[in-house]
Amino acid sequence: TVSVLYWLSYCSMQTLVIGGGITGCAVSRFLRMKGIPCEIWEKDGSLGGRAGLLAGADVGCQYVTKQNSEVYIDLMEKGLLQDFNGSIKGENIPYTAASLVAPQGFRSVAEDMASGATVHTNKEATRIEVGPCGIEVNGNVLPKETSVVLTVPLNVYANIAGHGMPKVAAEYSKRWVVVVDCEISEPVPWVCYYYPDGPVRYACFDTAKRDPSGPEATCTGRHTLLLHSSVPYGLRTSGSMDALPAMLDDITAKLPHLTVHGTTTHFLDVSQVYKRCPHTSFFKLPDHSVFITGDAFAATPNFEGCVTTACSTAEALCKL
């Protein structure tokens, strides 16, 4: 079989990255720094994965903790990450050291990290297996010099893993995401809020969150409001469009001066890792240069965890 990755045969060492989320794009960045060319396959129409955009608002990743590393410094110098000037209030706040947001959305961060790689969007890996002649992706035998890094969620991996591929698993939460075009007539003294009860767990004035203009914001006027459901509510209402009116009723009760002009709704069947894979950073297929990695392998399954596992995977690949 002639591989569709014909360009790879012209390189002394190459990597195919399957999945164009934060981990996949970060892997390509670290490998590019070592002079190793990458090709990224992303099944959706744009990079970012669960850190993508919905109606212009950040769907998944909301903010990150500032790190003294080259990656973060570079992204800040480019204006892709910036200091967060708002406030986070509520109960059971999961991240207390939030300090950076992406003014253009975290998709822009993924796109920057993938720069220099050969990127194919709307290209899906439907099967990967160990064949008689080596690693096969979608029925095509890859050149022997080619490494493969799978960064897709492990429930997706389970559906595409064929003969000779290991069984690795993690468990993910599910939740609803609603982007609300709204107007708030009375000042709200926070940008992000974590609610202890009700269908809405997290609310964020996305336009204010990404505004670099000044001190701690007090939200009023026209805004884009992002809502995340609680995980239990997401599990109970999976696949039910009854979730939208219930979430709107909940948030208008919590914010009585809110006027809703329009909504965009999306169900995240794979949201955050709540039971990680027991392997640390990545799993390497014995006897083959195939790595499985992502937030399911991270000590903290967030942006920082994605970058850390990507760096460890790239370092291990470079030692082969």
DAWOWO-V135052 format. One record per backbone hydrogen bond with DSSP energy under -1.0 kcal/mol. CO is the residue of the C=O (numbers start at 1). NH is the residue of the N-H. If there is no record, write none. Layout:
CO&NH + CO&NH
This chain:
4&6 + 5&8 + 6&9 + 7&10 + 8&11 + 14&147 + 15&39 + 16&149 + 17&41 + 18&151 + 20&48 + 21&25 + 22&26 + 23&27 + 24&28 + 25&29 + 26&30 + 27&31 + 28&32 + 29&33 + 31&36 + 32&35 + 37&15 + 38&118 + 39&17 + 40&120 + 41&19 + 42&123 + 44&122 + 48&51 + 49&52 + 52&59 + 54&57 + 57&54 + 64&99 + 64&100 + 67&69 + 69&73 + 70&74 + 71&75 + 72&76 + 73&77 + 74&78 + 75&80 + 75&81 + 76&79 + 82&101 + 87&191 + 87&192 + 89&194 + 99&84 + 100&64 + 101&82 + 102&105 + 105&108 + 106&110 + 107&111 + 108&112 + 109&113 + 110&114 + 112&115 + 114&117 + 118&40 + 120&42 + 127&138 + 128&162 + 129&136 + 131&134 + 134&131 + 135&142 + 136&129 + 137&140 + 140&137 + 143&146 + 147&16 + 148&291 + 149&18 + 150&293 + 153&157 + 154&158 + 157&160 + 157&161 + 160&128 + 162&165 + 163&130 + 171&274 + 171&275 + 173&271 + 175&268 + 176&229 + 177&266 + 178&227 + 179&264 + 180&225 + 181&261 + 181&262 + 182&223 + 183&259 + 184&221 + 188&219 + 191&205 + 192&89 + 193&203 + 194&91 + 199&230 + 201&195 + 202&228 + 203&193 + 204&206 + 204&226 + 205&209 + 206&210 + 208&211 + 219&188 + 221&184 + 223&182 + 224&206 + 225&180 + 226&204 + 227&178 + 228&201 + 228&202 + 230&234 + 231&235 + 232&236 + 233&237 + 237&240 + 240&243 + 242&246 + 243&247 + 244&248 + 245&249 + 246&250 + 247&251 + 248&252 + 249&253 + 250&254 + 251&255 + 255&258 + 257&185 + 259&183 + 262&181 + 264&179 + 266&177 + 267&269 + 268&175 + 272&173 + 275&171 + 280&282 + 283&292 + 285&288 + 288&290 + 289&148 + 290&285 + 291&150 + 292&283 + 294&297 + 295&298 + 296&277 + 297&281 + 300&302 + 302&306 + 303&307 + 304&308 + 305&309 + 306&310 + 307&311 + 308&312 + 309&313 + 310&314 + 311&315 + 312&316 + 313&317 + 314&318 + 317&320
